[in-house]
């Protein structure tokens, strides 16, 4: 389920309830069609080849449902097994006071990590921001760019791949 989130951009509340009825083939393109619970909007998203392989390996169905707690626990374990041991400092203001906590990177993985990863990876691959935003529900590009946390260097690298900088 987490992988579906990483390659579709769906919210956990939406990817947890996917079924075969959400799989539509149109002009030889497999797509998810569903109504987003949070935004009350209709979404049509192409199915990434990695998701298609998961569905094919599962007899043509999306994986079975799991609770958010179980997905989060499992993904933290996968992150730990993958060696995501880097220390990360997190700062936030609570009650007007700045508080900093230190975590291992794997401890920070949640179901929302999949959605954010989709948005950042799609952006860095050159996908049009308006197309990504149609999935994530962002209405302002400035908010979207803060959401994906792309560094200036990553943004410049993406720009360098555009036709303007290639000719």
N, C-alpha and C positions, 0 to 999 in steps of 0.2 A: 504493500500500500504506500509506503514511504517513497519508493521509486516512482510510483505513478504520480505522486505529488511533485517529485523532482522534475519530471518530464512533461507535466501537463499544466502546472501552475495552479491547480485546483486547491481550494481550502480543504482542510481535513474533513470538515463537515460534509463536503461534497464528494471527495474521493472515497470516503468510507461507505457511501451508499450507492456507488456505481454498480450497475448490473448490465446484463446483456441488452436490456431495452435501451440503454444509453449509447450503445454502439451502432452507428449508422454508416453505411457505405454509400458514398455519392461520387460519381465519376471516378471510380476506382480508388477513392481516398477514404480510408477509415477515419471516422471522427467520433468524438464524444459529443452528445447533445444532452444537455440537462438544464434544469432550472436551479440557479444558485440560491441556497437557503438564506444566506446573509444579505445579499444585495437584491433579492427578488428579481433577478434578471436571467435571461436566457443566454446560455453559453454554447458555442460550437467551437470545438478545439480539435485540430488534427491529432491523430494518435501517433506518437513518436514510435519509431521502429523498436526501441527497447521495450516500450509498453506492449506493443503488438506481440513481441516474443513472449512476454509474461502471460498475456492472455492466451496465446496459442498453446503454451505449456500447461495452461490450466483449463484445458478442454473448451477454449473459446469464451471463458468467463473471466471477469476481473477477480483478483484474490478475495478470499472471504473476509468478512468484516472483523475488525479488532477495535478494542477501546483505545482512546487517546493515551491512557495511562500505559497500556501494554505496548503500543507503538513507541512511545517515548522511552520506556525502559529498554526495549529491544534495541532501539537506535543508539542509545547511550552505550550499550554493551558492544554493538558493532563498531562504534567510534573508538572505543577503548581497544578492541581487538585490532583495529586498523592503525593504532599507534598515535591517535590524536591526543597526545599527552602535553602539548604545548600549554604553557601558563597564559591565561588571558585575564587582564584587569578590566573590571566592569565598574563604571562610575555612574551614579544616578543621584538626583537630588530628591530627598525625602524630607518633608516638613521643613523645607528651606535649608537643609544641611546636606552637604555633598558627602556621599558615602561610597567608598571603594571596596569592592570585594575581589578576591582572586579565585579563579576556577581553572580546572583542566578543560581544554577545548571540548573534549567528548562530553563533559557534563552539561554543556550548553545546547546540545542537539535536542530539538523538539520537533513535533509535527510541522511547525511553522518554518523550520529550517528548509524543508523540502520546497515550499512555495517561494521563499526568498531566493533559494539556490536556482530555481527555475528562472525567475525574473532576471537575476544577475547573469546567469549563463546564456540565456536567450539574448540579452542585450549585448554581451561581449561577443557573441557569435555573429552579430550584425543584424539581428532581427529588428524590424522597425519598432520604435518605442510605442507608437499608437497601437500596433498589433498586440504587443505584450500587455499594455495597459487595458486593452479590451478584455483580457483574461483576468488580470489582477484587480480590476475595478478602479484603478487610480484615474482621476480626472485631470490632474495637473502634472505636467512633466517634471516640474521642480520637486514635487512631493515624491514622485516615482524614483527620481535619481537619488534622493536621500534614502529612500527605502532600500535600494539595491546596494548602497554603500560602495560604489565603484570609485577607485582611486583616480586622481588626475592622470597618472601614468597609464592605467588600464583604459581610460577614456581616450587618451591620445593614441594608444595602440589600435583601438577600434577605428578611430578616425583615419589612421594611416592606411587602413585596408580599403577605404572607400575610393571610388574611381577618381575623384578629384586629386587625391595625393598619389595616384598610380600613373597619371599621364604627364 
